[in-house]
């Protein structure tokens, strides 16, 4: 198969469009009611534009429509669900919503994605629903310092796409694989504005959109056979462990775990290291030097999948527990 120049060009256009839209949101943030004051969860001290993730949503969807990818099943359904959760996130960025309407929409879209996965049995669908709702919300929780969520998304998309193309070259023929490239391009266009020190934040419109679409594409790639769910679990381990262990510890300590806080390990490190950049770079290093080789391992040796998952989650869990032990 030859080089796909049309897809490559679409990626460049997507990145440029995302950069331009993000710049426009930055410039008109006050008029758009997208200027965020510091709160109990944030790690910044001055009002900063947010909602920049809208640029990723718009640029990626326009590129997908141009390539006709939205017409491919289940692309059209995923696109509709992703738009729904992005619109809810944008609403929440402009006028904060209560937990209930957000949770109901998250259940709706993740339930629909689980149903599209063709997972047999009610138990399997229920587990996927719970996993999807938790992943979307934990991804939002982990979007708390400059560049971290964007870097994590780029890592998962690019490494996932590269591993799939290497081990299953036919994957590049699937519309779902092309989605990885376009999403990565959209995030890459946004990242220069969000790189520490950030001039704009992703907002719920970006974090919930990316969290959901990563979940949906993981299900689709597993169903289509070009990237198993275990690989996605390894690629997302850094976010999963920090968010999940932190939540469980807050519950164990009888803290108000449902309230905004800054107790995640990445937030603690940002305070301890007096900046966001060292934490974001450390996350990049863990992902590339530790988790990416483990993802390669489980593809090269499927019989070692459980070992790879244990190696990914065991040390990270111990590290997060140790960080929380130092109060």
C-alpha positions as a Markdown table, in Angstrom:
| # | Residue | x | y | z |
|---|---|---|---|---|
| 1 | Unk | 0.0 | 0.0 | 0.0 |
| 2 | Unk | 1.4 | 3.4 | -1.0 |
| 3 | Unk | 1.6 | 6.5 | 1.2 |
| 4 | Unk | -1.8 | 8.1 | 1.8 |
| 5 | Unk | -1.2 | 11.7 | 0.8 |
| 6 | Unk | -4.8 | 12.7 | 1.2 |
| 7 | Unk | -4.9 | 11.5 | 4.9 |
| 8 | Unk | -1.5 | 13.2 | 5.5 |
| 9 | Unk | -2.8 | 16.5 | 4.0 |
| 10 | Unk | -6.0 | 16.2 | 6.0 |
| 11 | Unk | -3.9 | 15.9 | 9.2 |
| 12 | Unk | -1.9 | 19.0 | 8.4 |
| 13 | Unk | -5.1 | 21.0 | 7.7 |
| 14 | Unk | -6.7 | 19.7 | 10.9 |
| 15 | Unk | -3.7 | 20.7 | 12.9 |
| 16 | Unk | -3.6 | 24.2 | 11.3 |
| 17 | Unk | -7.3 | 24.6 | 11.8 |
| 18 | Unk | -7.2 | 23.6 | 15.4 |
| 19 | Unk | -4.4 | 26.0 | 16.1 |
| 20 | Unk | -6.3 | 28.9 | 14.4 |
| 21 | Unk | -9.6 | 28.2 | 16.2 |
| 22 | Unk | -7.8 | 27.9 | 19.6 |
| 23 | Unk | -6.1 | 31.3 | 18.9 |
| 24 | Unk | -9.5 | 32.8 | 18.2 |
| 25 | Unk | -11.1 | 31.4 | 21.4 |
| 26 | Unk | -8.1 | 32.8 | 23.4 |
| 27 | Unk | -8.7 | 36.2 | 21.9 |
| 28 | Unk | -12.4 | 36.3 | 22.4 |
| 29 | Unk | -12.7 | 34.2 | 25.6 |
| 30 | Unk | -14.3 | 37.0 | 27.6 |
| 31 | Unk | -17.0 | 37.6 | 25.0 |
| 32 | Unk | -17.6 | 33.9 | 24.8 |
| 33 | Unk | -17.9 | 33.5 | 28.6 |
| 34 | Unk | -14.9 | 31.2 | 28.5 |
| 35 | Unk | -12.7 | 32.8 | 31.0 |
| 36 | Unk | -12.1 | 30.5 | 34.0 |
| 37 | Unk | -11.3 | 31.8 | 37.5 |
| 38 | Unk | -9.2 | 29.6 | 39.8 |
| 39 | Unk | -11.3 | 27.1 | 41.8 |
| 40 | Unk | -10.9 | 24.2 | 44.2 |
| 41 | Unk | -9.7 | 21.8 | 41.5 |
| 42 | Unk | -7.5 | 24.1 | 39.3 |
| 43 | Unk | -3.8 | 24.5 | 39.6 |
| 44 | Unk | -3.6 | 28.0 | 38.2 |
| 45 | Unk | -3.8 | 31.3 | 40.1 |
| 46 | Unk | -5.0 | 33.8 | 37.4 |
| 47 | Unk | -8.2 | 33.8 | 35.2 |
| 48 | Unk | -7.3 | 31.9 | 32.1 |
| 49 | Unk | -9.3 | 31.2 | 28.9 |
| 50 | Unk | -10.7 | 27.6 | 28.7 |
| 51 | Unk | -12.9 | 25.7 | 26.3 |
| 52 | Unk | -10.0 | 25.4 | 23.8 |
| 53 | Unk | -10.9 | 21.8 | 23.3 |
| 54 | Unk | -13.7 | 23.1 | 21.0 |
| 55 | Unk | -11.0 | 23.7 | 18.4 |
| 56 | Unk | -10.1 | 20.0 | 18.5 |
| 57 | Unk | -13.8 | 19.0 | 18.1 |
| 58 | Unk | -14.5 | 21.3 | 15.2 |
| 59 | Unk | -11.2 | 20.7 | 13.3 |
| 60 | Unk | -11.4 | 16.9 | 13.7 |
| 61 | Unk | -15.0 | 16.6 | 12.6 |
| 62 | Unk | -14.6 | 18.9 | 9.6 |
| 63 | Unk | -11.7 | 16.8 | 8.4 |
| 64 | Unk | -13.6 | 13.6 | 9.0 |
| 65 | Unk | -16.5 | 14.9 | 6.9 |
| 66 | Unk | -14.1 | 16.0 | 4.2 |
| 67 | Unk | -12.6 | 12.5 | 4.0 |
| 68 | Unk | -16.1 | 10.9 | 4.1 |
| 69 | Unk | -15.1 | 9.0 | 7.3 |
| 70 | Unk | -18.3 | 10.1 | 9.1 |
| 71 | Unk | -20.3 | 8.1 | 6.6 |
| 72 | Unk | -18.6 | 4.8 | 7.6 |
| 73 | Unk | -20.3 | 2.6 | 10.1 |
| 74 | Unk | -19.9 | 2.9 | 13.1 |
| 75 | Unk | -18.3 | 6.3 | 12.4 |
| 76 | Unk | -21.6 | 8.2 | 12.0 |
| 77 | Unk | -22.9 | 6.9 | 15.4 |
| 78 | Unk | -19.7 | 7.6 | 17.2 |
| 79 | Unk | -19.6 | 11.1 | 15.6 |
| 80 | Unk | -23.1 | 11.9 | 16.9 |
| 81 | Unk | -22.4 | 10.6 | 20.4 |
| 82 | Unk | -19.1 | 12.5 | 20.5 |
| 83 | Unk | -20.8 | 15.7 | 19.4 |
| 84 | Unk | -23.5 | 15.3 | 22.1 |
| 85 | Unk | -20.9 | 14.9 | 24.9 |
| 86 | Unk | -18.8 | 17.8 | 23.5 |
| 87 | Unk | -21.9 | 20.1 | 23.5 |
| 88 | Unk | -22.6 | 19.2 | 27.1 |
| 89 | Unk | -19.0 | 19.9 | 28.0 |
| 90 | Unk | -19.2 | 23.3 | 26.2 |
| 91 | Unk | -22.4 | 24.2 | 28.1 |
| 92 | Unk | -20.7 | 23.2 | 31.4 |
| 93 | Unk | -17.7 | 25.4 | 30.5 |
| 94 | Unk | -19.9 | 28.4 | 29.9 |
| 95 | Unk | -22.5 | 27.7 | 32.7 |
| 96 | Unk | -21.5 | 25.0 | 35.2 |
| 97 | Unk | -24.0 | 22.2 | 35.4 |
| 98 | Unk | -24.9 | 20.0 | 38.3 |
| 99 | Unk | -23.6 | 16.4 | 38.5 |
| 100 | Unk | -26.9 | 14.7 | 37.6 |
| 101 | Unk | -27.4 | 15.9 | 34.0 |
| 102 | Unk | -23.7 | 15.4 | 33.2 |
| 103 | Unk | -23.8 | 11.9 | 34.6 |
| 104 | Unk | -27.0 | 11.0 | 32.7 |
| 105 | Unk | -25.5 | 12.1 | 29.4 |
| 106 | Unk | -22.3 | 10.2 | 30.1 |
| 107 | Unk | -24.3 | 7.0 | 30.8 |
| 108 | Unk | -26.3 | 7.5 | 27.6 |
| 109 | Unk | -23.3 | 8.0 | 25.3 |
| 110 | Unk | -21.1 | 5.3 | 26.9 |
| 111 | Unk | -24.0 | 2.9 | 27.0 |
| 112 | Unk | -24.6 | 3.5 | 23.3 |
| 113 | Unk | -20.9 | 2.9 | 22.5 |
| 114 | Unk | -20.9 | -0.3 | 24.6 |
| 115 | Unk | -24.0 | -1.5 | 22.6 |
| 116 | Unk | -22.2 | -0.7 | 19.3 |
| 117 | Unk | -19.3 | -2.9 | 20.4 |
| 118 | Unk | -21.4 | -6.0 | 20.0 |
| 119 | Unk | -20.2 | -7.3 | 23.4 |
| 120 | Unk | -22.3 | -10.4 | 24.2 |
| 121 | Unk | -24.3 | -10.6 | 27.4 |
| 122 | Unk | -25.7 | -8.1 | 29.8 |
| 123 | Unk | -22.8 | -8.4 | 32.2 |
| 124 | Unk | -20.3 | -7.5 | 29.5 |
| 125 | Unk | -22.3 | -4.5 | 28.5 |
| 126 | Unk | -22.7 | -3.3 | 32.1 |
| 127 | Unk | -18.9 | -3.6 | 32.7 |
| 128 | Unk | -18.2 | -1.6 | 29.5 |
| 129 | Unk | -20.7 | 1.0 | 30.5 |
| 130 | Unk | -19.1 | 1.4 | 33.9 |
| 131 | Unk | -15.6 | 1.5 | 32.4 |
| 132 | Unk | -16.7 | 4.1 | 29.8 |
| 133 | Unk | -18.3 | 6.4 | 32.3 |
| 134 | Unk | -15.4 | 6.2 | 34.7 |
| 135 | Unk | -12.8 | 6.7 | 31.9 |
| 136 | Unk | -14.6 | 9.8 | 30.6 |
| 137 | Unk | -14.8 | 11.3 | 34.1 |
| 138 | Unk | -11.2 | 10.4 | 35.1 |
| 139 | Unk | -9.9 | 11.9 | 31.9 |
| 140 | Unk | -11.7 | 15.1 | 32.9 |
| 141 | Unk | -10.2 | 14.8 | 36.4 |
| 142 | Unk | -6.7 | 14.4 | 35.1 |
| 143 | Unk | -7.0 | 17.5 | 32.9 |
| 144 | Unk | -5.7 | 19.8 | 35.7 |
| 145 | Unk | -2.3 | 21.1 | 34.7 |
| 146 | Unk | -0.8 | 22.5 | 31.6 |
| 147 | Unk | -0.4 | 20.2 | 28.7 |
| 148 | Unk | -1.0 | 16.9 | 30.6 |
| 149 | Unk | -4.2 | 15.7 | 29.0 |
| 150 | Unk | -3.1 | 16.8 | 25.5 |
| 151 | Unk | 0.2 | 15.0 | 25.8 |
| 152 | Unk | -1.6 | 11.8 | 27.2 |
| 153 | Unk | -4.0 | 11.9 | 24.3 |
| 154 | Unk | -1.2 | 12.3 | 21.7 |
| 155 | Unk | 0.7 | 9.4 | 23.3 |
| 156 | Unk | -2.3 | 7.0 | 23.2 |
| 157 | Unk | -3.3 | 8.0 | 19.7 |
| 158 | Unk | 0.1 | 8.0 | 18.0 |
| 159 | Unk | 1.5 | 4.9 | 19.8 |
| 160 | Unk | -1.8 | 3.0 | 19.3 |
| 161 | Unk | -1.8 | 3.9 | 15.6 |
| 162 | Unk | 1.9 | 3.0 | 15.1 |
| 163 | Unk | 1.6 | -0.3 | 16.9 |
| 164 | Unk | -1.5 | -1.3 | 14.9 |
| 165 | Unk | 0.1 | -0.4 | 11.6 |
| 166 | Unk | 3.2 | -2.4 | 12.5 |
| 167 | Unk | 1.5 | -5.6 | 13.8 |
| 168 | Unk | -1.7 | -5.4 | 11.6 |
| 169 | Unk | -0.9 | -3.4 | 8.4 |
| 170 | Unk | -4.5 | -3.9 | 7.2 |
| 171 | Unk | -5.5 | -1.6 | 10.1 |
| 172 | Unk | -4.7 | 1.5 | 8.0 |
| 173 | Unk | -7.6 | 0.6 | 5.7 |
| 174 | Unk | -10.1 | 1.1 | 8.5 |
| 175 | Unk | -11.8 | 4.5 | 9.0 |
| 176 | Unk | -11.4 | 4.0 | 12.7 |
| 177 | Unk | -7.6 | 3.9 | 12.3 |
| 178 | Unk | -7.7 | 7.1 | 10.3 |
| 179 | Unk | -9.6 | 8.7 | 13.2 |
| 180 | Unk | -6.6 | 8.2 | 15.4 |
| 181 | Unk | -4.5 | 10.2 | 12.9 |
| 182 | Unk | -7.0 | 13.1 | 12.6 |
| 183 | Unk | -7.6 | 13.3 | 16.3 |
| 184 | Unk | -3.8 | 13.4 | 17.0 |
| 185 | Unk | -3.5 | 16.2 | 14.4 |
| 186 | Unk | -6.3 | 18.2 | 16.1 |
| 187 | Unk | -4.6 | 17.8 | 19.5 |
| 188 | Unk | -1.2 | 18.7 | 18.1 |
| 189 | Unk | -2.7 | 21.9 | 16.8 |
| 190 | Unk | -4.1 | 22.8 | 20.2 |
| 191 | Unk | -1.1 | 21.8 | 22.2 |
| 192 | Unk | 1.2 | 24.8 | 21.5 |
| 193 | Unk | -1.4 | 27.0 | 23.2 |
| 194 | Unk | -1.7 | 24.6 | 26.1 |
| 195 | Unk | 2.0 | 23.8 | 26.6 |
| 196 | Unk | 3.3 | 25.1 | 30.0 |
| 197 | Unk | 2.8 | 27.8 | 30.8 |
| 198 | Unk | -0.6 | 27.4 | 29.2 |
| 199 | Unk | -2.4 | 30.3 | 27.6 |
| 200 | Unk | -5.7 | 28.4 | 27.3 |
| 201 | Unk | -7.2 | 25.3 | 28.8 |
| 202 | Unk | -8.9 | 22.4 | 27.1 |
| 203 | Unk | -12.1 | 22.7 | 29.2 |
| 204 | Unk | -14.8 | 20.0 | 29.6 |
| 205 | Unk | -15.7 | 20.4 | 25.9 |
| 206 | Unk | -12.3 | 19.0 | 25.0 |
| 207 | Unk | -11.6 | 16.5 | 27.9 |
| 208 | Unk | -15.0 | 14.8 | 27.8 |
| 209 | Unk | -14.9 | 14.7 | 24.0 |
| 210 | Unk | -11.4 | 13.1 | 23.9 |
| 211 | Unk | -12.1 | 10.8 | 26.8 |
| 212 | Unk | -15.3 | 9.4 | 25.1 |
| 213 | Unk | -13.9 | 9.1 | 21.7 |
| 214 | Unk | -10.8 | 7.3 | 23.0 |
| 215 | Unk | -13.1 | 4.8 | 24.7 |
| 216 | Unk | -15.3 | 4.4 | 21.6 |
| 217 | Unk | -12.3 | 3.9 | 19.3 |
| 218 | Unk | -10.8 | 1.3 | 21.7 |
| 219 | Unk | -14.0 | -0.7 | 21.5 |
| 220 | Unk | -14.1 | -0.4 | 17.7 |
| 221 | Unk | -10.5 | -1.3 | 17.2 |
| 222 | Unk | -10.9 | -4.4 | 19.5 |
| 223 | Unk | -14.0 | -5.4 | 17.6 |
| 224 | Unk | -12.4 | -4.9 | 14.2 |
| 225 | Unk | -9.3 | -6.9 | 15.4 |
| 226 | Unk | -6.5 | -4.4 | 14.8 |
| 227 | Unk | -5.8 | -3.4 | 18.4 |
| 228 | Unk | -6.9 | -5.3 | 21.4 |
| 229 | Unk | -8.4 | -3.7 | 24.5 |
| 230 | Unk | -5.5 | -4.8 | 26.6 |
| 231 | Unk | -3.2 | -2.4 | 24.7 |
| 232 | Unk | -5.5 | 0.5 | 25.3 |
| 233 | Unk | -5.5 | -0.4 | 29.0 |
| 234 | Unk | -1.8 | -0.2 | 29.1 |
| 235 | Unk | -1.5 | 3.0 | 27.1 |
| 236 | Unk | -4.0 | 4.7 | 29.5 |
| 237 | Unk | -2.5 | 3.2 | 32.7 |
| 238 | Unk | -1.0 | 6.5 | 34.0 |
| 239 | Unk | -4.3 | 8.3 | 34.0 |
| 240 | Unk | -6.3 | 5.3 | 35.2 |
| 241 | Unk | -4.1 | 4.6 | 38.2 |
| 242 | Unk | -3.7 | 8.2 | 39.5 |
| 243 | Unk | -7.4 | 8.9 | 39.2 |
| 244 | Unk | -8.7 | 5.6 | 40.6 |
| 245 | Unk | -6.3 | 5.2 | 43.5 |
| 246 | Unk | -6.7 | 8.8 | 44.5 |
| 247 | Unk | -10.5 | 8.4 | 44.5 |
| 248 | Unk | -10.3 | 5.2 | 46.6 |
| 249 | Unk | -7.9 | 6.8 | 49.1 |
| 250 | Unk | -10.2 | 9.8 | 49.5 |
| 251 | Unk | -13.2 | 7.5 | 50.2 |
| 252 | Unk | -11.1 | 5.4 | 52.7 |
| 253 | Unk | -10.2 | 8.6 | 54.5 |
| 254 | Unk | -13.8 | 9.7 | 54.7 |
| 255 | Unk | -13.1 | 12.8 | 52.7 |
| 256 | Unk | -15.7 | 14.4 | 50.5 |
| 257 | Unk | -14.5 | 12.5 | 47.4 |
| 258 | Unk | -17.2 | 14.0 | 45.2 |
| 259 | Unk | -16.0 | 17.6 | 45.7 |
| 260 | Unk | -13.3 | 19.4 | 43.6 |
| 261 | Unk | -9.9 | 18.8 | 45.0 |
| 262 | Unk | -6.1 | 18.9 | 44.2 |
| 263 | Unk | -5.1 | 15.6 | 45.7 |
| 264 | Unk | -4.1 | 13.8 | 42.5 |
| 265 | Unk | -0.5 | 12.8 | 42.4 |
| 266 | Unk | 0.2 | 15.0 | 39.3 |
| 267 | Unk | -1.2 | 18.0 | 41.2 |
| 268 | Unk | 0.9 | 17.3 | 44.3 |
| 269 | Unk | 4.0 | 17.0 | 42.1 |
| 270 | Unk | 3.2 | 20.3 | 40.4 |
| 271 | Unk | 3.1 | 22.0 | 43.8 |
| 272 | Unk | 6.2 | 20.2 | 45.0 |
| 273 | Unk | 8.2 | 20.8 | 41.8 |
| 274 | Unk | 7.0 | 24.4 | 41.6 |
| 275 | Unk | 5.7 | 24.1 | 38.0 |
| 276 | Unk | 3.6 | 22.1 | 35.6 |
| 277 | Unk | 6.3 | 21.5 | 33.0 |
| 278 | Unk | 8.4 | 19.0 | 35.0 |
| 279 | Unk | 5.3 | 16.9 | 35.7 |
| 280 | Unk | 4.1 | 16.9 | 32.1 |
| 281 | Unk | 7.6 | 15.9 | 30.9 |
| 282 | Unk | 7.7 | 13.1 | 33.5 |
| 283 | Unk | 4.4 | 11.8 | 32.3 |
| 284 | Unk | 5.7 | 11.8 | 28.8 |
| 285 | Unk | 8.8 | 9.8 | 29.9 |
| 286 | Unk | 6.8 | 7.2 | 31.8 |
| 287 | Unk | 4.5 | 6.7 | 28.8 |
| 288 | Unk | 7.2 | 6.4 | 26.2 |
| 289 | Unk | 9.9 | 4.6 | 28.2 |
| 290 | Unk | 7.8 | 2.3 | 30.4 |
| 291 | Unk | 4.2 | 1.9 | 29.0 |
| 292 | Unk | 4.9 | 1.9 | 25.3 |
| 293 | Unk | 7.3 | -1.1 | 25.5 |
| 294 | Unk | 4.8 | -3.0 | 27.5 |
| 295 | Unk | 2.1 | -2.3 | 24.9 |
| 296 | Unk | 4.5 | -3.6 | 22.3 |
| 297 | Unk | 5.2 | -6.7 | 24.4 |
| 298 | Unk | 1.5 | -7.8 | 24.6 |
| 299 | Unk | 1.2 | -7.4 | 20.9 |
| 300 | Unk | 4.4 | -9.4 | 20.1 |
| 301 | Unk | 3.6 | -12.0 | 22.7 |
| 302 | Unk | -0.2 | -12.3 | 23.3 |
| 303 | Unk | 0.4 | -15.1 | 25.8 |
| 304 | Unk | 2.1 | -12.5 | 28.1 |
| 305 | Unk | -0.9 | -10.1 | 28.1 |
| 306 | Unk | -1.6 | -10.5 | 31.8 |
| 307 | Unk | 2.1 | -10.1 | 32.7 |
| 308 | Unk | 2.2 | -6.9 | 30.7 |
| 309 | Unk | -0.9 | -5.6 | 32.4 |
| 310 | Unk | 0.5 | -6.5 | 35.8 |
| 311 | Unk | 3.8 | -4.8 | 35.0 |
| 312 | Unk | 1.9 | -1.6 | 33.8 |
| 313 | Unk | -0.4 | -1.3 | 36.7 |
| 314 | Unk | 1.6 | -2.8 | 39.7 |
| 315 | Unk | 4.5 | -0.3 | 39.9 |
| 316 | Unk | 2.3 | 2.7 | 39.1 |
| 317 | Unk | -0.2 | 1.7 | 41.8 |
| 318 | Unk | 2.7 | 1.4 | 44.3 |
| 319 | Unk | 4.1 | 4.8 | 43.3 |
| 320 | Unk | 0.7 | 6.5 | 43.7 |
| 321 | Unk | 0.1 | 4.8 | 47.1 |
| 322 | Unk | 3.6 | 5.9 | 48.2 |
| 323 | Unk | 2.9 | 9.5 | 47.1 |
| 324 | Unk | -0.3 | 9.6 | 49.0 |
| 325 | Unk | 1.4 | 8.2 | 52.1 |
| 326 | Unk | 3.5 | 11.3 | 52.2 |
| 327 | Unk | 0.8 | 13.7 | 53.3 |
